[in-house]
Amino acid sequence: METSSNLTKKYEADCFYLHSCFSGKATSSDLRKVVEILSYRNSDELKLIVQSFHVLYNQDLHDLTSRKSCLLSKVANLRMNDHCLRDANMINQALFGTKLDANIVMEIICTRSSSELKVIKQTYYNNYNSHLEQHISVKTNGSFQEVLLAFLNSAKHEIGRTNTSMAMCDAKTLYEAIGSGKSVDKTTIISLISQRNTNQLKIILQSYKQLYGHDFIKFLKIDKCGEFGRHLRTATSCVQYPEKHFAKQLRLTLKDGGDVGEVLIRTVITRADIDIKCIKRVFAEKTDWSLESLIMKEFCCNSKNDRDHKGLVGDVLIALL
């Protein structure tokens, strides 16, 4: 095993380029090296770079990049942060920003595994001195709140193996909760979700399709499901087909004239090591656009006064694809 001193020497050059960049002294060559670091170092290497940076410069690289307002700093902060800390920070910002960003809150809570959610919840408490459930209860309401809290509770039921027989029974319970009467049995659905981990929920949804010939989310379109059905449909889609959810968010942002660049940064960085190739495929199938072409359109910048380094950000995102 390498000693701390050897590790610092190993990443000394990377730290030099990052320090030059975020202290405002970088040459164009330094900036290209930073793009290479953010694009091709894996998560373990990035953690060691952060540690080495603190040894060399007595500075926290996370704090340094979070204080900068340019896009390249934002990308660096997202890439170099521990994943669960990054998610906890993103949820807090989405809850307590100038406007509640429901998409980010739903996206993180419903696309992360139960084991990840467990760490995110603990990290959130450590950093914000409050349980995530408490802040969700304060900043949200109605069916949206009910669905989020159910999925957060599911993190308590982290089980190694899935149970197919139980999943079949649960699928029938879901069907009866929606299809058996004139109204939706929300209590039963929320209770079921709260008591199953993410892996088990995926098996339940697969069993539902096997039993009834269509996805559970299709049934949630019917009028009697109302607002509860709309929020549960989004959450269920995040669990069952996360690649479709992320591709759809990009399409909707394009359609509605939202900040496509921000959604691209978040999507590519948080899904780079998970399912970004699947998201690329689904997005291309639905739009006839490639993610590469969309990134080039949003981040290509030929201005000599490109303070945000948009072109470099685009290069990082394309490399991560």
Helices and strands as residue ranges (DSSP letters): H 4-10, H 12-22, H 28-40, H 43-57, H 61-67, H 71-80, H 83-96, H 102-111, H 114-128, H 132-139, H 142-153, G 154-156, H 164-179, H 186-194, H 198-212, H 216-219, G 223-225, H 226-240, H 242-256, H 260-271, H 276-287, H 291-299, H 310-320
